[in-house]
Amino acid sequence: MMRVVFVDDDADVLQGMKRTLRDMRNEWTMEFAQSGAAALEELKKAPTDVIVSDMRMPGMDGWELLAEVKKRYPQTVRLVLSGHADARSIMRAVGTAHQYLAKPCETKSLKSAIMQTLNLRQHLSSDRLAQVVGRVDMLPSAPKAFQEILACLQRPNASVAEAAKIIGRDMAMTANVIKLVNSAFFGTRQPVSTADRAVAYLGLDTLGALVLGHGVFKSGNIPTIKGFSIDRLWQHSQSVAAAARTIAVAERLPHGKADEAFLGGMLHDVGELVIATKLAETPDAIAAPQGEDLNIQLQAHHAEVGAYLMGLWGFPNPIVETVAFHDAPSQVPGDGLTLAKLVHIADRLVLAREALVTGKPAMEVEPGLLEGLGLADRWAVWLAELDTLSAESAA
């Protein structure tokens, strides 16, 4: 049974939660604490799946509490439920809370956010992986991209378009900025799924404060792992994102679907970045059995780890499913060219183009996928489109 701890210094708020969540008592074990100290005592008693905390509380406030929970119990999902969202609080929340829910929050929305964590957890093969993901605050960017965005934001004549272009090429910065903009901190009415929209929504002043003043973006600290390169991952994610959008446009999918395809392609291997960076901090967190190559472990777990993080950060289900099943898209329900299938095809298309240069064998498309979609004759068309795109980029 899922265990959830709710924290708020207002006794009336806690009583209201007890009443509205009474119908969940057969599915959740619920504890209610009136202070950060009391909440930590509750977490000592038994493993806790989710903690939901208010922001402003006397003594230990919500951010201090969640920071302590992150350190002691990284596998516990950390949610904020608060009516306060001043700029300082936003900055402090960046690395402590997985999601921010704004008061007043409908009971249905609160239940949904909590239940999603349980559904996501079922995809993880071990508690160790939950601890690895739980320690993630913000993803590290490729050093080149990090230096570019720093230089851009420090220029007095920098433009939103220039900043968005840099962020949109980097897997980590894309995930970080979209997570922020889609949180209740900023109250967007419609989910934002592109870096350019996210940067435009924030504006350069806010983005500069987040990056330069509060370290929302950071350069990668990647350990040496046989077969892994952050630069290669960075390039591959860009190539798959571009290929996914190219396929979506070629197949005349709506503009919004093309944007979603680009985001899915950019993030499909995000789990590799999570595992590689966390190995630098906790090398025993993902132990390789019998001396097995760590890169093999990285490949084995990156899809589930990436999907779990994207889910905790509140990314839309199609993105989470795509990250989880980009190597086996038929496991995702849905007819036609779903996002998972589209990104899978784009990934294999990019690998096929790379194989022509390197001479290494390419990974095959899932058997029967193209035939089942009636797209077997489109492979050569997509390749030609990518060749044209590459030529235009090089010009």
Backbone torsions as a table, in degrees:
resi	resn	phi	psi	omega
1	MET	NA	136.5	179.8
2	MET	-67.4	136.2	177.1
3	ARG	-109.2	126.8	-177.5
4	VAL	-126.6	132.7	176.5
5	VAL	-112.4	125.1	178.3
6	PHE	-105.6	136.0	-176.0
7	VAL	-129.1	125.2	176.0
8	ASP	-160.9	137.2	-178.4
9	ASP	-76.9	-10.7	-180.0
10	ASP	-92.8	112.6	-177.8
11	ALA	-61.6	-34.1	179.7
12	ASP	-66.1	-37.5	177.6
13	VAL	-63.5	-44.6	179.3
14	LEU	-63.3	-40.4	178.0
15	GLN	-64.0	-38.8	177.3
16	GLY	-62.6	-40.8	177.2
17	MET	-62.2	-43.3	179.5
18	LYS	-57.7	-42.3	-178.4
19	ARG	-68.3	-48.3	-174.0
20	THR	-72.9	-23.2	-179.3
21	LEU	-102.3	11.1	-177.4
22	ARG	-58.1	-33.3	-177.8
23	ASP	-71.3	-6.7	179.3
24	MET	-98.3	3.7	-171.8
25	ARG	-64.8	-21.3	178.0
26	ASN	-86.1	-9.4	179.4
27	GLU	-111.2	-27.7	-178.9
28	TRP	-123.0	144.1	163.2
29	THR	-91.8	118.4	-173.7
30	MET	-114.7	132.7	174.7
31	GLU	-122.2	146.9	-176.0
32	PHE	-126.8	123.6	-176.2
33	ALA	-123.1	142.7	-176.5
34	GLN	-98.2	6.4	178.7
35	SER	-158.4	163.4	177.2
36	GLY	-62.8	-40.5	179.7
37	ALA	-62.8	-42.4	178.9
38	ALA	-65.3	-35.9	178.3
39	ALA	-64.6	-42.0	178.9
40	LEU	-64.3	-34.5	175.6
41	GLU	-64.5	-38.7	177.6
42	GLU	-64.6	-39.9	-179.3
43	LEU	-68.2	-25.4	177.0
44	LYS	-68.1	-31.0	-171.9
45	LYS	-70.0	-36.6	-175.4
46	ALA	-160.6	154.1	176.1
47	PRO	-55.4	135.8	-176.8
48	THR	-121.2	131.2	-178.1
49	ASP	-79.8	-43.0	-174.3
50	VAL	-139.3	139.3	169.1
51	ILE	-120.3	133.0	179.6
52	VAL	-119.4	114.0	-172.6
53	SER	-123.6	145.8	168.8
54	ASP	-70.8	165.1	-178.4
55	MET	-90.4	-56.8	-175.5
56	ARG	-93.2	113.1	177.1
57	MET	-142.3	146.2	178.6
58	PRO	-66.8	153.6	-178.5
59	GLY	75.9	-112.9	177.1
60	MET	-85.8	114.1	-179.7
61	ASP	-81.5	178.2	-174.1
62	GLY	-60.9	-39.1	-177.9
63	TRP	-68.9	-40.0	177.6
64	GLU	-64.3	-39.7	178.2
65	LEU	-62.3	-50.0	-176.9
66	LEU	-67.2	-32.9	175.7
67	ALA	-63.7	-38.8	178.4
68	GLU	-69.4	-38.9	177.1
69	VAL	-63.3	-41.7	178.4
70	LYS	-59.1	-40.4	-178.0
71	LYS	-72.6	-43.3	-175.1
72	ARG	-85.7	-38.4	-173.9
73	TYR	-132.7	69.3	-174.1
74	PRO	-61.5	-22.1	-179.4
75	GLN	-76.4	-12.3	179.7
76	THR	-79.8	128.6	179.4
77	VAL	-74.0	134.5	-172.6
78	ARG	-113.3	113.4	179.2
79	LEU	-117.5	144.6	173.8
80	VAL	-107.2	134.0	173.3
81	LEU	-126.7	103.2	-171.6
82	SER	-151.3	156.7	176.7
83	GLY	-100.5	5.2	-177.4
84	HIS	-113.6	132.2	-179.4
85	ALA	-147.1	53.4	176.7
86	ASP	-73.4	164.4	-173.5
87	ALA	-58.1	-41.5	-178.2
88	ARG	-62.9	-40.8	179.5
89	SER	-64.4	-39.1	178.3
90	ILE	-58.6	-45.6	-178.7
91	MET	-62.1	-40.2	-178.1
92	ARG	-71.1	-26.2	-175.2
93	ALA	-80.1	-16.0	-170.8
94	VAL	-51.4	-45.1	-174.8
95	GLY	-103.5	5.2	-175.5
96	THR	-112.5	-37.9	-176.0
97	ALA	-100.6	138.9	174.1
98	HIS	-76.0	-40.6	178.3
99	GLN	-143.8	155.1	177.6
100	TYR	-120.5	122.2	177.3
101	LEU	-111.8	134.3	-174.3
102	ALA	-95.4	138.0	170.8
103	LYS	-80.1	143.7	-6.0
104	PRO	-74.8	137.9	-177.6
105	CYS	-114.5	126.9	178.3
106	GLU	-61.7	142.0	-180.0
107	THR	-56.3	-38.3	179.7
108	LYS	-60.6	-41.8	-179.4
109	SER	-68.0	-40.0	178.7
110	LEU	-65.0	-45.3	177.8
111	LYS	-60.2	-42.4	-178.3
112	SER	-62.6	-43.5	-179.4
113	ALA	-63.7	-39.5	179.8
114	ILE	-72.0	-44.5	-178.9
115	MET	-63.9	-33.1	179.9
116	GLN	-61.2	-35.3	-179.7
117	THR	-64.7	-37.1	178.2
118	LEU	-66.6	-43.5	179.5
119	ASN	-63.5	-39.9	179.1
120	LEU	-66.0	-40.8	-176.6
121	ARG	-61.1	-30.4	-179.1
122	GLN	-65.9	-18.5	179.2
123	HIS	-84.0	-12.4	-179.1
124	LEU	-85.1	139.6	-176.2
125	SER	-86.8	-9.4	179.5
126	SER	-159.1	156.7	176.2
127	ASP	-67.2	-27.7	179.0
128	ARG	-60.7	-37.7	179.6
129	LEU	-67.1	-36.2	176.8
130	ALA	-63.1	-36.5	177.9
131	GLN	-68.3	-39.6	178.0
132	VAL	-60.2	-49.8	-178.6
133	VAL	-66.9	-36.4	-178.7
134	GLY	-63.4	-21.0	179.3
135	ARG	-85.7	-8.0	-177.4
136	VAL	-74.1	128.3	172.9
137	ASP	-103.1	-69.4	173.5
138	MET	-129.4	144.3	-178.0
139	LEU	-74.7	142.7	179.9
140	PRO	-81.2	140.3	-179.2
141	SER	-88.4	160.6	171.6
142	ALA	-61.3	136.6	-176.5
143	PRO	-51.4	-40.7	-179.1
144	LYS	-62.1	-46.6	-179.6
145	ALA	-65.0	-38.3	-179.7
146	PHE	-62.8	-44.4	178.8
147	GLN	-66.0	-36.2	179.5
148	GLU	-65.1	-43.4	-177.6
149	ILE	-71.7	-34.7	175.8
150	LEU	-61.8	-47.9	-179.6
151	ALA	-62.5	-40.3	-179.8
152	CYS	-61.7	-48.9	-174.8
153	LEU	-71.3	-18.2	178.8
154	GLN	-89.0	-7.7	178.5
155	ARG	-84.8	133.3	-178.4
156	PRO	-66.1	-23.2	-178.6
157	ASN	-102.9	19.2	179.6
158	ALA	-62.3	149.2	-179.8
159	SER	-118.3	156.8	176.1
160	VAL	-59.1	-42.1	-178.4
161	ALA	-62.2	-40.1	-180.0
162	GLU	-66.2	-45.2	179.3
163	ALA	-63.6	-42.2	-179.9
164	ALA	-63.6	-37.6	-179.9
165	LYS	-63.5	-42.3	179.1
166	ILE	-66.8	-47.5	-178.5
167	ILE	-63.6	-40.3	-177.8
168	GLY	-66.0	-15.9	178.7
169	ARG	-91.1	-8.1	-175.2
170	ASP	-114.4	125.3	-178.2
171	MET	-55.6	-48.4	-174.4
172	ALA	-68.0	-47.6	-179.2
173	MET	-64.0	-37.5	177.4
174	THR	-59.9	-49.3	-179.3
175	ALA	-63.7	-44.2	-177.5
176	ASN	-62.1	-46.5	-174.1
177	VAL	-74.1	-35.6	178.6
178	ILE	-70.4	-37.3	174.6
179	LYS	-56.7	-47.1	-177.9
180	LEU	-63.3	-48.9	-174.7
181	VAL	-65.9	-33.7	-178.1
182	ASN	-83.6	-5.2	177.4
183	SER	-75.8	164.0	179.3
184	ALA	-69.3	-7.5	173.9
185	PHE	-54.6	-43.1	-172.1
186	PHE	-103.2	-10.6	171.1
187	GLY	60.2	38.7	177.6
188	THR	-66.3	138.8	-178.6
189	ARG	-76.6	-35.2	178.3
190	GLN	-120.3	140.7	179.5
191	PRO	-57.2	137.7	177.6
192	VAL	-95.4	130.1	-174.5
193	SER	-125.4	8.7	178.1
194	THR	-131.8	150.0	-179.7
195	ALA	-65.0	-37.5	-177.6
196	ASP	-66.7	-39.7	176.6
197	ARG	-66.9	-39.3	-179.9
198	ALA	-63.8	-45.2	-179.7
199	VAL	-67.0	-40.7	178.5
200	ALA	-62.4	-38.2	-179.8
201	TYR	-67.1	-43.1	-179.6
202	LEU	-69.8	-43.8	-172.3
203	GLY	83.2	155.8	-174.7
204	LEU	-67.5	-32.4	-179.4
205	ASP	-64.0	-49.4	178.9
206	THR	-65.8	-43.2	179.2
207	LEU	-60.8	-43.3	178.6
208	GLY	-62.1	-40.3	178.2
209	ALA	-64.6	-40.4	179.5
210	LEU	-66.0	-43.1	-174.4
211	VAL	-82.2	-51.7	-173.9
212	LEU	-79.6	-34.9	-175.5
213	GLY	-94.7	-26.2	-172.4
214	HIS	-130.1	8.9	170.9
215	GLY	61.2	36.9	177.5
216	VAL	-61.0	-39.0	174.2
217	PHE	-101.6	146.2	177.2
218	LYS	-146.7	155.9	-179.4
219	SER	-77.7	150.2	-176.5
220	GLY	-68.7	137.5	172.1
221	ASN	-116.2	84.3	-170.2
222	ILE	-103.0	126.5	177.1
223	PRO	-71.8	164.4	177.1
224	THR	-77.7	115.0	177.9
225	ILE	-125.5	126.1	-178.7
226	LYS	-54.8	123.9	176.6
227	GLY	88.3	-3.2	-178.7
228	PHE	-112.1	137.5	176.4
229	SER	-142.7	124.3	179.4
230	ILE	-65.6	-33.9	178.1
231	ASP	-65.2	-39.8	178.5
232	ARG	-68.9	-38.9	176.8
233	LEU	-63.2	-42.4	178.9
234	TRP	-58.8	-47.9	-179.1
235	GLN	-66.5	-40.8	-179.0
236	HIS	-65.5	-41.4	-179.8
237	SER	-64.0	-39.3	176.5
238	GLN	-62.9	-44.0	-177.0
239	SER	-65.5	-42.1	-179.8
240	VAL	-68.8	-38.3	177.3
241	ALA	-60.8	-46.4	179.6
242	ALA	-64.6	-40.2	179.6
243	ALA	-66.3	-40.3	179.7
244	ALA	-62.9	-42.9	178.0
245	ARG	-67.3	-38.0	178.7
246	THR	-61.7	-43.7	178.6
247	ILE	-64.4	-43.4	-179.7
248	ALA	-59.9	-42.1	179.1
249	VAL	-68.7	-42.4	-179.5
250	ALA	-63.0	-33.0	179.3
251	GLU	-92.0	10.4	174.3
252	ARG	58.2	41.1	173.8
253	LEU	-78.4	157.1	-179.8
254	PRO	-57.8	155.1	-177.5
255	HIS	-56.2	-40.6	179.3
256	GLY	-61.7	-36.0	178.4
257	LYS	-68.6	-34.2	177.2
258	ALA	-66.1	-40.9	176.6
259	ASP	-63.7	-42.4	178.9
260	GLU	-63.7	-37.7	178.2
261	ALA	-63.6	-41.6	178.4
262	PHE	-61.4	-45.6	-179.9
263	LEU	-64.4	-43.7	178.4
264	GLY	-61.1	-40.7	177.5
265	GLY	-65.9	-39.3	-179.6
266	MET	-65.3	-34.7	-172.4
267	LEU	-101.6	-1.4	-169.4
268	HIS	-60.9	-31.1	179.4
269	ASP	-105.9	23.5	-176.1
270	VAL	-60.9	-27.7	178.4
271	GLY	-61.7	-30.5	176.7
272	GLU	-62.7	-40.6	179.7
273	LEU	-66.2	-41.6	179.2
274	VAL	-60.2	-50.9	-176.5
275	ILE	-65.5	-44.7	-177.8
276	ALA	-61.6	-42.0	-178.2
277	THR	-74.0	-37.1	-179.4
278	LYS	-71.3	-25.3	176.3
279	LEU	-62.9	-28.5	178.8
280	ALA	-66.8	-31.8	-175.9
281	GLU	-94.3	-38.9	-177.0
282	THR	-133.8	76.7	-173.5
283	PRO	-61.6	-19.6	-179.9
284	ASP	-94.6	0.4	-175.3
285	ALA	-65.4	-35.2	177.9
286	ILE	-120.1	82.1	-174.4
287	ALA	-72.9	135.4	177.6
288	ALA	-88.0	118.8	-177.4
289	PRO	-64.5	134.8	175.4
290	GLN	51.5	42.0	175.7
291	GLY	71.0	18.3	-179.3
292	GLU	-61.8	144.2	-179.5
293	ASP	-54.4	129.9	-179.4
294	LEU	-60.9	-30.2	179.1
295	ASN	-65.2	-31.2	176.2
296	ILE	-65.6	-41.0	176.9
297	GLN	-63.9	-39.5	178.8
298	LEU	-59.3	-46.9	179.9
299	GLN	-65.4	-35.8	-176.3
300	ALA	-70.2	-31.8	-171.7
301	HIS	-111.7	-6.4	-169.2
302	HIS	-64.7	-32.8	-177.9
303	ALA	-67.5	-46.3	-178.6
304	GLU	-68.9	-38.5	179.1
305	VAL	-65.6	-46.2	179.6
306	GLY	-62.3	-42.8	-180.0
307	ALA	-65.7	-39.1	179.6
308	TYR	-62.8	-44.5	179.1
309	LEU	-64.7	-45.6	-179.6
310	MET	-62.2	-36.7	177.0
311	GLY	-66.8	-43.4	178.0
312	LEU	-62.0	-33.7	-179.5
313	TRP	-82.0	2.1	174.3
314	GLY	81.2	20.5	176.9
315	PHE	-69.5	152.7	-177.7
316	PRO	-59.2	150.8	-178.4
317	ASN	-54.3	-41.9	179.4
318	PRO	-58.7	-36.3	177.5
319	ILE	-68.7	-45.2	179.6
320	VAL	-60.3	-45.6	179.3
321	GLU	-64.1	-37.8	180.0
322	THR	-65.3	-43.7	177.7
323	VAL	-63.6	-40.3	-177.8
324	ALA	-69.3	-36.7	-169.8
325	PHE	-124.4	28.9	-178.1
326	HIS	-68.2	-16.3	175.0
327	ASP	-95.3	-12.2	-179.4
328	ALA	-143.9	66.0	-170.4
329	PRO	-67.0	-18.3	179.3
330	SER	-67.5	-13.1	177.4
331	GLN	-76.9	-11.8	177.7
332	VAL	-91.7	123.2	179.2
333	PRO	-61.5	149.5	176.9
334	GLY	133.5	140.8	179.2
335	ASP	-93.4	161.8	175.4
336	GLY	76.0	-163.7	-175.7
337	LEU	-84.4	79.6	178.5
338	THR	-68.8	167.1	-179.4
339	LEU	-60.7	-42.0	-179.7
340	ALA	-61.9	-42.0	179.3
341	LYS	-67.8	-40.7	-178.9
342	LEU	-62.4	-46.5	-179.1
343	VAL	-68.4	-36.7	175.8
344	HIS	-59.0	-46.6	179.5
345	ILE	-63.8	-42.6	179.8
346	ALA	-61.8	-42.0	178.9
347	ASP	-60.8	-46.2	-179.5
348	ARG	-69.0	-32.4	178.1
349	LEU	-65.4	-44.0	178.8
350	VAL	-64.7	-42.9	179.1
351	LEU	-64.2	-35.0	178.2
352	ALA	-66.4	-40.7	177.8
353	ARG	-65.8	-38.8	177.7
354	GLU	-65.9	-36.2	-178.8
355	ALA	-65.0	-30.3	178.4
356	LEU	-64.8	-28.4	-179.2
357	VAL	-88.5	-43.7	-174.4
358	THR	-86.3	-22.6	-176.4
359	GLY	80.9	0.0	178.6
360	LYS	-80.2	150.2	179.0
361	PRO	-64.5	138.8	-179.8
362	ALA	-89.9	154.1	175.0
363	MET	-76.4	138.0	-175.6
364	GLU	-83.3	153.1	171.1
365	VAL	-65.9	147.3	179.0
366	GLU	-50.4	128.8	-174.8
367	PRO	-52.9	130.5	175.7
368	GLY	79.4	-2.3	-175.1
369	LEU	-66.9	-53.0	-177.9
370	LEU	-63.8	-40.3	179.6
371	GLU	-63.7	-41.2	180.0
372	GLY	-66.0	-28.9	179.0
373	LEU	-88.1	-7.0	-175.9
374	GLY	70.8	29.2	-175.0
375	LEU	-119.5	15.3	-176.4
376	ALA	-60.7	-30.2	-177.9
377	ASP	-86.9	2.9	-177.0
378	ARG	-94.6	-10.6	-176.2
379	TRP	-55.5	-49.7	-178.7
380	ALA	-63.8	-34.6	178.7
381	VAL	-64.8	-45.0	-180.0
382	TRP	-64.4	-41.0	178.0
383	LEU	-59.5	-43.1	179.4
384	ALA	-64.2	-39.4	178.0
385	GLU	-63.0	-41.3	179.0
386	LEU	-68.1	-37.0	176.2
387	ASP	-61.6	-42.2	177.9
388	THR	-63.3	-43.9	179.9
389	LEU	-62.0	-42.1	179.0
390	SER	-64.1	-41.1	-179.6
391	ALA	-64.4	-40.6	179.6
392	GLU	-67.2	-36.5	179.7
393	SER	-68.5	-34.7	-178.3
394	ALA	-77.1	-21.8	-175.5
395	ALA	-71.1	NA	NA
